[in-house]
Amino acid sequence: MNKPSLLLSRFKSGKISAEELLARLESGMAEQLPFATVDHHREIRQGFPEVILCDGKTPRQVAEIARHIVRRGSVLLATRARREHYLATRRVVRSAHYHPTARTITANERKSRKPVKGTILVVTAGTSDIPVAEEAIVTARLMGNRVEHLFDVGVAGIHRILSRSETLRKASVIIVVAGMEGALASVVGGLVRVPVIAVPTSVGYGASFGGVSALLGMLNSCAAGVTVVNIDNGFGAAFAASVINRGRD
């Protein structure tokens, strides 16, 4: 095992030399599989292990990558996972859990980073936006954040979000998940003084163009402090929110 903390401990106790320490750290940076190169060094660089995007991968490929991540003692997070991805992973990672609404697979949750003080609030415009929001919630919690949520508080009934202003003000970072025209991000951005990360979703009718309409609306927000991630990218929003939240701790 080339886990950095263990290697450093062995080096400090004189069990391995500086040359052996460097060699083993370098050898443990990446692991080559026939169809993937698992980046074990990412946890050191970014504070969180490599995350598996299951789209385009076979169940066997996802399971093998997951097995090598967990074998190193790292937290496992796989996104856009179908049930067949989970069943294949469960055969080699017995501790794996499937979150069907979020479409994520997790394992080694106890290895998550120590919790921080601030709260990430995940807000959705509609009920149809919840799957993307749940991806963000699972990711943020796995990264050691306290997470709360407000679902179905979009601008079609603007009193719903206005009545939750106290909850909005208490959050350290807010993720707003919205389809259709994406207006909720501007509304929330105009009510709070904390960073707002907007996630456009592909929810909507024909002229929403699979989320492009919401994306453009959010990019053109007149509210200061609104940052936008890609369509349906709950994971990316949660990762960014976690970096911000830890910086405020």
Sequence and secondary structure as in RCSB ss.txt:
>XXXX:A:sequence
MNKPSLLLSRFKSGKISAEELLARLESGMAEQLPFATVDHHREIRQGFPEVILCDGKTPRQVAEIARHIVRRGSV
LLATRARREHYLATRRVVRSAHYHPTARTITANERKSRKPVKGTILVVTAGTSDIPVAEEAIVTARLMGNRVEHL
FDVGVAGIHRILSRSETLRKASVIIVVAGMEGALASVVGGLVRVPVIAVPTSVGYGASFGGVSALLGMLNSCAAG
VTVVNIDNGFGAAFAASVINRGRD
>XXXX:A:secstr
   HHHHHHHHHTTSS HHHHHHHHHHTSEEE SS EEETTHHHHHSS   EE TT  HHHHHHHHHHHHHTT  
EEEES  HHHHHHHHHH TT EEETTTTEEEE GGGS    SSEEEEEESSGGGHHHHHHHHHHHHHTT EEEEE
 S  GGGTHHHHTTHHHHHH SEEEEEE TT THHHHHHTT SS EEEEE S S GGGGGGHHHHHHHHT  STT
EEE  TT HHHHHHHHHHHHHHH 
